[in-house]
């Protein structure tokens, strides 16, 4: 992958998806040719430890993004704040006013 990005997450995503190596766009042509020749010969086009670092960053960030969604998906509708039939329960102090009952914070004017 030849790229102008220096985002470790994006580089890791490309490597995780099957890219053989990452070469910065501003790298000298000799570096690019070395990576291409290594890939064509079936050799590692970039150091495996460096590749693994990029992939690990991508996977860790992906897991961090997915974690809240997974936790929320486990909640029942009631725990998420929905009442019966999936309707949202009214917030405290915002329900219909009852005659003769004063709610805190409600001013009569």
C-alpha positions as CSV (number, residue, x, y, z in Angstrom):
1,X,0.0,0.0,0.0
2,X,1.4,3.3,-1.0
3,X,-0.2,6.1,1.0
4,X,0.1,9.7,2.0
5,X,-1.6,8.9,5.3
6,X,0.3,8.4,8.5
7,X,-2.6,7.2,10.5
8,X,-1.6,4.0,12.3
9,X,-5.2,2.9,12.4
10,X,-5.7,3.2,8.7
11,X,-2.4,1.6,7.9
12,X,-3.3,-1.3,10.3
13,X,-6.7,-1.7,8.7
14,X,-5.2,-2.0,5.2
15,X,-2.6,-4.5,6.5
16,X,-5.3,-6.5,8.3
17,X,-7.3,-6.6,5.1
18,X,-4.5,-8.2,3.2
19,X,-2.0,-5.4,2.1
20,X,1.5,-6.8,2.1
21,X,3.2,-3.6,3.2
22,X,2.9,0.1,3.8
23,X,5.2,2.5,2.1
24,X,4.8,6.2,2.8
25,X,4.2,8.4,-0.2
26,X,7.2,10.5,0.5
27,X,9.6,7.6,0.8
28,X,12.5,7.4,-1.6
29,X,11.8,5.4,-4.8
30,X,14.4,2.9,-3.6
31,X,12.3,2.0,-0.6
32,X,9.2,1.5,-2.7
33,X,11.1,-0.7,-5.2
34,X,12.6,-2.7,-2.4
35,X,9.1,-3.4,-1.0
36,X,7.7,-4.3,-4.4
37,X,10.5,-6.6,-5.3
38,X,10.3,-8.4,-1.9
39,X,6.5,-8.9,-2.4
40,X,7.0,-10.2,-5.9
41,X,9.7,-12.7,-4.6
42,X,7.3,-13.9,-1.8
43,X,9.4,-12.4,1.0
44,X,8.2,-10.0,3.7
45,X,7.8,-6.6,2.2
46,X,8.0,-4.9,5.6
47,X,9.4,-6.1,8.9
48,X,6.8,-8.5,10.5
49,X,7.1,-6.9,13.9
50,X,6.2,-3.5,12.5
51,X,3.3,-5.0,10.5
52,X,2.0,-6.7,13.6
53,X,2.2,-3.3,15.5
54,X,0.0,-1.6,13.0
55,X,-2.5,-4.4,12.9
56,X,-2.6,-4.5,16.7
57,X,-3.3,-0.7,16.8
58,X,-6.2,-1.1,14.3
59,X,-7.7,-4.1,16.1
60,X,-7.5,-2.4,19.5
61,X,-9.2,0.8,18.2
62,X,-11.9,-1.2,16.4
63,X,-12.6,-3.1,19.6
64,X,-12.8,0.2,21.6
65,X,-15.3,1.6,19.1
66,X,-17.5,-1.6,19.1
67,X,-17.4,-2.1,22.9
68,X,-20.1,0.5,23.9
69,X,-22.4,-0.8,21.1
70,X,-22.1,-4.3,22.3
71,X,-22.8,-3.4,25.9
72,X,-25.8,-1.3,24.9
73,X,-27.1,-4.2,22.7
74,X,-27.3,-6.4,25.8
75,X,-29.5,-4.0,27.7
76,X,-33.2,-4.6,27.9
77,X,-35.6,-1.9,26.5
78,X,-36.5,-0.9,30.0
79,X,-32.8,-0.5,31.0
80,X,-32.3,1.7,27.9
81,X,-35.0,4.0,29.1
82,X,-37.9,2.7,27.0
83,X,-41.3,2.0,28.6
84,X,-43.9,-0.5,27.5
85,X,-44.1,-1.2,23.8
86,X,-40.7,0.5,23.3
87,X,-42.0,4.0,24.1
88,X,-39.7,6.2,26.0
89,X,-40.7,6.7,29.6
90,X,-41.4,10.3,30.6
91,X,-38.7,12.0,32.7
92,X,-39.4,12.7,36.3
93,X,-41.2,16.0,36.8
94,X,-42.3,16.2,33.2
95,X,-45.5,14.1,33.3
96,X,-49.0,15.5,33.1
97,X,-49.8,17.9,35.9
98,X,-52.3,16.7,38.5
99,X,-54.9,19.1,39.9
100,X,-53.8,20.4,43.3
101,X,-50.3,18.9,43.1
102,X,-47.4,21.2,42.8
103,X,-44.3,20.1,41.1
104,X,-40.9,21.5,42.2
105,X,-39.6,24.0,39.8
106,X,-43.0,24.8,38.3
107,X,-43.9,28.5,38.6
108,X,-47.3,29.8,38.4
109,X,-47.5,33.0,36.8
